């Protein structure tokens, strides 16, 4: 049954990838990309990689799709035809793919019990994590404790990349002299698509927007509550700061899409978002500094409490909270900037 599901999901992934490559409709490409991520999450679940599947579903099928749709507000609905030789890109992609396949030939077969990962590191984590860390979720123990320094570097990379993108978009907006709009993104986005496809069509009736608001309003608290659950339950089950930050940002983005940017900006001013982006990384690093001040190594959580396992719990909760704050602020900041850029700008070809 597992082999059948693998083949079925891989087949769907292949068909979806071909559809993404061949379509000229950017909206369809964004939707197919979301479907590709959802199928990938299903494949990860079949492999029993629940944490990876959770991340793929939240990021790939969730917030990334919203950002792609926001970007479409700055472009044309269809991809512009670029004349020129097409065999060269095909040859480059084929050669690159062949090199990647050739590089995997020395890897152990999938599921091989004699693979180094299954004979060295995995038994060590399975045997020692309950005693050393004291949490059921071994994935969280590895990411947040055993390799906490590497995860801190990843959080710093996210912070740096977000800072560069935010500065770039902010400077472009000031140079272009764009004005922000307080109109709900759903209304303006639908209007832009209608103008691109059929000029002169009437606006979507206000009643539809009212129905949409009434339908979405009860979902937002549930999304926020689920985000909190994922944040503080990541050491017992799939989840953690990264997934929770994306879920929380998705709830705020959904609110902004339906009720407008002005309300969202009042609840989350740009100064607060920028402070949160840096504050999450600062919280993560501060845990390491406190560990040093208490006589341990950097990010050595054992010294944070009298009982080492309690210190591990406390340290993991704090650094996961830092990751969640940074990720949520980054996603929300990107959405607000993309949305504000697209609302008052005429559509252009990609």
Buried (B, 14 or more C-beta within 10 A) or exposed (E): EEEEEBEBBEEBBEBBBEBBEEBEEBBBBBBBBBBBBBBBBBBBBBBEBBBBBBBBBBBBBBBBBBBBBBBBBBBEBBBEEEEEEEEEEEEEEEEEEEEEEEEEEEEEEEEEEEBEEEEEEEEEBEEEBBEBBBBEBBBBBBBBBBBBEEBBEEBBEBBEEBBEBBEEBBEEBEEEEBEBBEBBBBBBBBBBBBBBEEEEEEEBEEEEBEEBEEEBEEEBEEBBEBBEBBBBBBBEBBBBBBBBBBBBBBBBBBBBBBBBBBBBBEEBEEEBBBBBBBBBBBBBBBBBEBBEEEEBEBBBBBBBBEEBBBBBBBBBBBBBBBBBBBBBBBBBBBBBBBBBBBBBBEBEEB
